[in-house]
Amino acid sequence: MNGQYDFGNGPSRATLKGNKEKITIRLDADVVQWFRDQVRNGGNYQSLINDALKAHIKQGGQSLEMTLRRVIREEMQPGKKQVTA
């Protein structure tokens, strides 16, 4: 490998694709672990959390529990290709 690479003109920090906003959020460890467990065979747990929150917002009056259950059922369908971000 050549040791003469110049990254001086590169971006100063990573850029985010699309309209994502980087934030810091504190979640219970068991909640994060549950989402990580759902994507062990591929996928991104942060995207799964984002999808669950989006679905909850779209449902309006539906309880968060029911929304999460529906999103999880959809994600766990056999043969569904997991999307990674």
Distance bins in CASP14 RR format, pairs under 12 A and 6 or more apart:
PFRMAT RR
TARGET T0000
AUTHOR 0000-0000-0000
RMODE 2
METHOD distances of the structure
MODEL  1
13 22 0 0 0 0 0 1 0 0 0 0 0
14 20 0 0 0 0 0 1 0 0 0 0 0
14 22 0 0 0 0 1 0 0 0 0 0 0
15 22 0 0 0 0 0 1 0 0 0 0 0
16 22 1 0 0 1 0 0 0 0 0 0 0
16 23 0 0 0 0 0 1 0 0 0 0 0
16 85 0 0 0 0 0 1 0 0 0 0 0
17 47 0 0 0 0 0 1 0 0 0 0 0
17 85 0 0 0 0 1 0 0 0 0 0 0
18 85 0 0 0 0 0 1 0 0 0 0 0
19 50 0 0 0 0 0 1 0 0 0 0 0
20 44 0 0 0 0 0 1 0 0 0 0 0
20 46 0 0 0 0 1 0 0 0 0 0 0
20 47 0 0 0 0 1 0 0 0 0 0 0
20 50 0 0 0 0 1 0 0 0 0 0 0
20 85 0 0 0 0 1 0 0 0 0 0 0
21 50 0 0 0 0 0 1 0 0 0 0 0
22 46 0 0 0 0 0 1 0 0 0 0 0
23 46 0 0 0 0 0 1 0 0 0 0 0
23 49 0 0 0 0 0 1 0 0 0 0 0
23 50 0 0 0 0 0 1 0 0 0 0 0
25 31 0 0 0 0 0 1 0 0 0 0 0
25 32 0 0 0 0 1 0 0 0 0 0 0
25 46 0 0 0 0 1 0 0 0 0 0 0
25 49 0 0 0 0 1 0 0 0 0 0 0
25 50 0 0 0 0 0 1 0 0 0 0 0
25 53 0 0 0 0 0 1 0 0 0 0 0
26 32 0 0 0 0 1 0 0 0 0 0 0
27 33 0 0 0 0 1 0 0 0 0 0 0
27 34 0 0 0 0 1 0 0 0 0 0 0
27 35 0 0 0 0 1 0 0 0 0 0 0
27 36 0 0 0 0 0 1 0 0 0 0 0
27 45 0 0 0 0 0 1 0 0 0 0 0
27 46 0 0 0 0 0 1 0 0 0 0 0
27 49 1 0 0 1 0 0 0 0 0 0 0
27 52 0 0 0 0 0 1 0 0 0 0 0
27 53 0 0 0 0 0 1 0 0 0 0 0
28 34 0 0 0 0 1 0 0 0 0 0 0
28 35 0 0 0 0 0 1 0 0 0 0 0
29 35 0 0 0 0 0 1 0 0 0 0 0
29 36 0 0 0 0 0 1 0 0 0 0 0
30 36 0 0 0 0 0 1 0 0 0 0 0
30 37 0 0 0 0 0 1 0 0 0 0 0
31 37 0 0 0 0 0 1 0 0 0 0 0
31 38 0 0 0 0 0 1 0 0 0 0 0
31 45 0 0 0 0 0 1 0 0 0 0 0
31 48 0 0 0 0 0 1 0 0 0 0 0
31 49 0 0 0 0 1 0 0 0 0 0 0
31 52 0 0 0 0 0 1 0 0 0 0 0
31 64 0 0 0 0 0 1 0 0 0 0 0
31 68 0 0 0 0 0 1 0 0 0 0 0
32 38 0 0 0 0 0 1 0 0 0 0 0
32 39 0 0 0 0 0 1 0 0 0 0 0
32 45 1 0 0 1 0 0 0 0 0 0 0
32 46 0 0 0 0 1 0 0 0 0 0 0
32 48 0 0 0 0 0 1 0 0 0 0 0
32 49 0 0 0 0 1 0 0 0 0 0 0
33 39 0 0 0 0 0 1 0 0 0 0 0
33 40 0 0 0 0 0 1 0 0 0 0 0
33 45 0 0 0 0 1 0 0 0 0 0 0
34 40 0 0 0 0 0 1 0 0 0 0 0
34 45 0 0 0 0 1 0 0 0 0 0 0
34 48 0 0 0 0 1 0 0 0 0 0 0
34 49 0 0 0 0 1 0 0 0 0 0 0
34 52 0 0 0 0 0 1 0 0 0 0 0
34 68 0 0 0 0 1 0 0 0 0 0 0
34 72 0 0 0 0 1 0 0 0 0 0 0
35 43 0 0 0 0 0 1 0 0 0 0 0
35 44 0 0 0 0 1 0 0 0 0 0 0
35 45 1 0 1 0 0 0 0 0 0 0 0
35 46 0 0 0 0 1 0 0 0 0 0 0
35 47 0 0 0 0 1 0 0 0 0 0 0
35 48 1 0 1 0 0 0 0 0 0 0 0
35 49 1 0 1 0 0 0 0 0 0 0 0
35 50 0 0 0 0 0 1 0 0 0 0 0
35 51 0 0 0 0 0 1 0 0 0 0 0
35 52 0 0 0 0 1 0 0 0 0 0 0
35 53 0 0 0 0 0 1 0 0 0 0 0
35 68 0 0 0 0 1 0 0 0 0 0 0
35 71 0 0 0 0 0 1 0 0 0 0 0
35 72 0 0 0 0 1 0 0 0 0 0 0
35 75 0 0 0 0 0 1 0 0 0 0 0
36 42 0 0 0 0 0 1 0 0 0 0 0
36 43 0 0 0 0 0 1 0 0 0 0 0
36 44 0 0 0 0 1 0 0 0 0 0 0
36 45 1 0 1 0 0 0 0 0 0 0 0
36 46 0 0 0 0 1 0 0 0 0 0 0
36 47 0 0 0 0 0 1 0 0 0 0 0
36 48 0 0 0 0 1 0 0 0 0 0 0
36 49 0 0 0 0 1 0 0 0 0 0 0
37 43 0 0 0 0 0 1 0 0 0 0 0
37 45 0 0 0 0 1 0 0 0 0 0 0
37 48 0 0 0 0 0 1 0 0 0 0 0
37 72 0 0 0 0 0 1 0 0 0 0 0
37 75 0 0 0 0 0 1 0 0 0 0 0
37 76 0 0 0 0 0 1 0 0 0 0 0
38 44 0 0 0 0 0 1 0 0 0 0 0
38 45 1 0 0 1 0 0 0 0 0 0 0
38 46 0 0 0 0 0 1 0 0 0 0 0
38 47 0 0 0 0 0 1 0 0 0 0 0
38 48 1 0 1 0 0 0 0 0 0 0 0
38 49 0 0 0 0 1 0 0 0 0 0 0
38 51 0 0 0 0 0 1 0 0 0 0 0
38 52 0 0 0 0 1 0 0 0 0 0 0
38 68 0 0 0 0 0 1 0 0 0 0 0
38 71 0 0 0 0 1 0 0 0 0 0 0
38 72 1 0 0 1 0 0 0 0 0 0 0
38 73 0 0 0 0 0 1 0 0 0 0 0
38 74 0 0 0 0 0 1 0 0 0 0 0
38 75 1 0 0 1 0 0 0 0 0 0 0
38 76 1 0 0 1 0 0 0 0 0 0 0
38 80 0 0 0 0 0 1 0 0 0 0 0
38 82 0 0 0 0 1 0 0 0 0 0 0
39 45 1 0 1 0 0 0 0 0 0 0 0
39 46 0 0 0 0 1 0 0 0 0 0 0
39 47 0 0 0 0 1 0 0 0 0 0 0
39 48 1 0 1 0 0 0 0 0 0 0 0
39 49 0 0 0 0 0 1 0 0 0 0 0
39 51 0 0 0 0 0 1 0 0 0 0 0
39 72 0 0 0 0 0 1 0 0 0 0 0
39 75 0 0 0 0 1 0 0 0 0 0 0
39 76 0 0 0 0 0 1 0 0 0 0 0
39 80 0 0 0 0 0 1 0 0 0 0 0
39 82 1 0 0 1 0 0 0 0 0 0 0
39 83 0 0 0 0 1 0 0 0 0 0 0
39 84 0 0 0 0 1 0 0 0 0 0 0
39 85 0 0 0 0 0 1 0 0 0 0 0
40 48 0 0 0 0 0 1 0 0 0 0 0
40 76 0 0 0 0 0 1 0 0 0 0 0
40 82 0 0 0 0 0 1 0 0 0 0 0
41 75 0 0 0 0 0 1 0 0 0 0 0
41 76 0 0 0 0 0 1 0 0 0 0 0
41 78 0 0 0 0 0 1 0 0 0 0 0
41 79 0 0 0 0 0 1 0 0 0 0 0
41 80 0 0 0 0 0 1 0 0 0 0 0
41 81 0 0 0 0 0 1 0 0 0 0 0
41 82 1 0 0 1 0 0 0 0 0 0 0
41 84 0 0 0 0 0 1 0 0 0 0 0
42 48 0 0 0 0 0 1 0 0 0 0 0
42 75 0 0 0 0 0 1 0 0 0 0 0
42 80 0 0 0 0 0 1 0 0 0 0 0
42 81 0 0 0 0 1 0 0 0 0 0 0
42 82 1 0 1 0 0 0 0 0 0 0 0
42 83 0 0 0 0 1 0 0 0 0 0 0
42 84 1 0 0 1 0 0 0 0 0 0 0
42 85 0 0 0 0 0 1 0 0 0 0 0
43 49 0 0 0 0 0 1 0 0 0 0 0
43 51 0 0 0 0 0 1 0 0 0 0 0
43 75 0 0 0 0 1 0 0 0 0 0 0
43 80 0 0 0 0 0 1 0 0 0 0 0
43 81 0 0 0 0 1 0 0 0 0 0 0
43 82 1 0 1 0 0 0 0 0 0 0 0
43 83 1 0 0 1 0 0 0 0 0 0 0
43 84 1 0 1 0 0 0 0 0 0 0 0
43 85 0 0 0 0 1 0 0 0 0 0 0
44 50 0 0 0 0 1 0 0 0 0 0 0
44 51 0 0 0 0 1 0 0 0 0 0 0
44 75 0 0 0 0 0 1 0 0 0 0 0
44 82 0 0 0 0 1 0 0 0 0 0 0
44 83 1 0 0 1 0 0 0 0 0 0 0
44 84 1 0 1 0 0 0 0 0 0 0 0
44 85 1 0 1 0 0 0 0 0 0 0 0
45 51 0 0 0 0 0 1 0 0 0 0 0
45 52 0 0 0 0 0 1 0 0 0 0 0
45 75 0 0 0 0 0 1 0 0 0 0 0
45 82 0 0 0 0 0 1 0 0 0 0 0
45 84 0 0 0 0 0 1 0 0 0 0 0
45 85 0 0 0 0 0 1 0 0 0 0 0
46 52 0 0 0 0 0 1 0 0 0 0 0
46 53 0 0 0 0 0 1 0 0 0 0 0
46 83 0 0 0 0 0 1 0 0 0 0 0
46 84 0 0 0 0 0 1 0 0 0 0 0
46 85 1 0 0 1 0 0 0 0 0 0 0
47 53 0 0 0 0 0 1 0 0 0 0 0
47 54 0 0 0 0 0 1 0 0 0 0 0
47 71 0 0 0 0 0 1 0 0 0 0 0
47 75 0 0 0 0 1 0 0 0 0 0 0
47 82 0 0 0 0 1 0 0 0 0 0 0
47 83 1 0 0 1 0 0 0 0 0 0 0
47 84 1 0 0 1 0 0 0 0 0 0 0
47 85 1 0 1 0 0 0 0 0 0 0 0
48 54 0 0 0 0 0 1 0 0 0 0 0
48 55 0 0 0 0 0 1 0 0 0 0 0
48 68 0 0 0 0 0 1 0 0 0 0 0
48 71 1 0 0 1 0 0 0 0 0 0 0
48 72 0 0 0 0 1 0 0 0 0 0 0
48 74 0 0 0 0 0 1 0 0 0 0 0
48 75 1 0 0 1 0 0 0 0 0 0 0
48 76 0 0 0 0 0 1 0 0 0 0 0
48 82 0 0 0 0 1 0 0 0 0 0 0
48 83 0 0 0 0 1 0 0 0 0 0 0
48 84 0 0 0 0 0 1 0 0 0 0 0
48 85 0 0 0 0 1 0 0 0 0 0 0
49 55 0 0 0 0 0 1 0 0 0 0 0
49 56 0 0 0 0 0 1 0 0 0 0 0
49 68 0 0 0 0 1 0 0 0 0 0 0
49 71 0 0 0 0 1 0 0 0 0 0 0
49 72 0 0 0 0 0 1 0 0 0 0 0
49 75 0 0 0 0 0 1 0 0 0 0 0
49 85 0 0 0 0 0 1 0 0 0 0 0
50 56 0 0 0 0 0 1 0 0 0 0 0
50 57 0 0 0 0 0 1 0 0 0 0 0
50 71 0 0 0 0 0 1 0 0 0 0 0
50 83 0 0 0 0 0 1 0 0 0 0 0
50 85 0 0 0 0 1 0 0 0 0 0 0
51 57 0 0 0 0 0 1 0 0 0 0 0
51 58 0 0 0 0 0 1 0 0 0 0 0
51 67 0 0 0 0 0 1 0 0 0 0 0
51 68 0 0 0 0 0 1 0 0 0 0 0
51 70 0 0 0 0 0 1 0 0 0 0 0
51 71 1 0 1 0 0 0 0 0 0 0 0
51 72 0 0 0 0 1 0 0 0 0 0 0
51 74 0 0 0 0 1 0 0 0 0 0 0
51 75 1 0 0 1 0 0 0 0 0 0 0
51 82 0 0 0 0 0 1 0 0 0 0 0
51 83 0 0 0 0 1 0 0 0 0 0 0
51 85 0 0 0 0 0 1 0 0 0 0 0
52 58 0 0 0 0 0 1 0 0 0 0 0
52 59 0 0 0 0 0 1 0 0 0 0 0
52 64 0 0 0 0 1 0 0 0 0 0 0
52 65 0 0 0 0 0 1 0 0 0 0 0
52 66 0 0 0 0 0 1 0 0 0 0 0
52 67 1 0 0 1 0 0 0 0 0 0 0
52 68 1 0 1 0 0 0 0 0 0 0 0
52 69 0 0 0 0 1 0 0 0 0 0 0
52 70 0 0 0 0 1 0 0 0 0 0 0
52 71 1 0 1 0 0 0 0 0 0 0 0
52 72 1 0 0 1 0 0 0 0 0 0 0
52 73 0 0 0 0 0 1 0 0 0 0 0
52 74 0 0 0 0 0 1 0 0 0 0 0
52 75 0 0 0 0 1 0 0 0 0 0 0
53 59 0 0 0 0 0 1 0 0 0 0 0
53 64 0 0 0 0 1 0 0 0 0 0 0
53 67 0 0 0 0 1 0 0 0 0 0 0
53 68 0 0 0 0 1 0 0 0 0 0 0
53 71 0 0 0 0 1 0 0 0 0 0 0
54 60 0 0 0 0 0 1 0 0 0 0 0
54 67 0 0 0 0 1 0 0 0 0 0 0
54 68 0 0 0 0 0 1 0 0 0 0 0
54 71 0 0 0 0 1 0 0 0 0 0 0
55 62 0 0 0 0 1 0 0 0 0 0 0
55 63 0 0 0 0 0 1 0 0 0 0 0
55 64 0 0 0 0 1 0 0 0 0 0 0
55 66 0 0 0 0 1 0 0 0 0 0 0
55 67 1 0 1 0 0 0 0 0 0 0 0
55 68 0 0 0 0 1 0 0 0 0 0 0
55 69 0 0 0 0 0 1 0 0 0 0 0
55 70 1 0 0 1 0 0 0 0 0 0 0
55 71 1 0 1 0 0 0 0 0 0 0 0
55 72 0 0 0 0 0 1 0 0 0 0 0
55 73 0 0 0 0 0 1 0 0 0 0 0
55 74 0 0 0 0 1 0 0 0 0 0 0
55 75 0 0 0 0 0 1 0 0 0 0 0
56 62 1 0 0 1 0 0 0 0 0 0 0
56 63 0 0 0 0 1 0 0 0 0 0 0
56 64 1 0 1 0 0 0 0 0 0 0 0
56 65 0 0 0 0 1 0 0 0 0 0 0
56 66 0 0 0 0 1 0 0 0 0 0 0
56 67 1 0 1 0 0 0 0 0 0 0 0
56 68 1 0 0 1 0 0 0 0 0 0 0
56 69 0 0 0 0 0 1 0 0 0 0 0
56 70 0 0 0 0 1 0 0 0 0 0 0
56 71 0 0 0 0 1 0 0 0 0 0 0
57 64 0 0 0 0 0 1 0 0 0 0 0
57 67 0 0 0 0 1 0 0 0 0 0 0
57 71 0 0 0 0 0 1 0 0 0 0 0
58 67 0 0 0 0 1 0 0 0 0 0 0
58 70 0 0 0 0 0 1 0 0 0 0 0
58 71 0 0 0 0 0 1 0 0 0 0 0
59 65 0 0 0 0 0 1 0 0 0 0 0
59 66 1 0 0 1 0 0 0 0 0 0 0
59 67 1 0 1 0 0 0 0 0 0 0 0
59 68 0 0 0 0 0 1 0 0 0 0 0
59 69 0 0 0 0 0 1 0 0 0 0 0
59 70 0 0 0 0 1 0 0 0 0 0 0
59 71 0 0 0 0 1 0 0 0 0 0 0
60 66 0 0 0 0 0 1 0 0 0 0 0
60 67 0 0 0 0 1 0 0 0 0 0 0
61 67 0 0 0 0 1 0 0 0 0 0 0
62 68 0 0 0 0 0 1 0 0 0 0 0
62 69 0 0 0 0 0 1 0 0 0 0 0
62 70 0 0 0 0 1 0 0 0 0 0 0
62 71 0 0 0 0 0 1 0 0 0 0 0
63 69 0 0 0 0 1 0 0 0 0 0 0
63 70 0 0 0 0 0 1 0 0 0 0 0
64 70 0 0 0 0 0 1 0 0 0 0 0
64 71 0 0 0 0 0 1 0 0 0 0 0
65 71 0 0 0 0 0 1 0 0 0 0 0
65 72 0 0 0 0 0 1 0 0 0 0 0
66 72 0 0 0 0 0 1 0 0 0 0 0
66 73 0 0 0 0 0 1 0 0 0 0 0
67 73 0 0 0 0 0 1 0 0 0 0 0
67 74 0 0 0 0 0 1 0 0 0 0 0
68 74 0 0 0 0 0 1 0 0 0 0 0
68 75 0 0 0 0 0 1 0 0 0 0 0
69 75 0 0 0 0 0 1 0 0 0 0 0
69 76 0 0 0 0 0 1 0 0 0 0 0
70 76 0 0 0 0 0 1 0 0 0 0 0
70 77 0 0 0 0 0 1 0 0 0 0 0
71 77 0 0 0 0 0 1 0 0 0 0 0
71 80 0 0 0 0 0 1 0 0 0 0 0
72 80 0 0 0 0 0 1 0 0 0 0 0
73 80 0 0 0 0 0 1 0 0 0 0 0
74 80 1 0 0 1 0 0 0 0 0 0 0
74 82 0 0 0 0 0 1 0 0 0 0 0
74 83 0 0 0 0 0 1 0 0 0 0 0
75 81 0 0 0 0 0 1 0 0 0 0 0
75 82 1 0 0 1 0 0 0 0 0 0 0
75 83 0 0 0 0 1 0 0 0 0 0 0
76 82 0 0 0 0 0 1 0 0 0 0 0
END
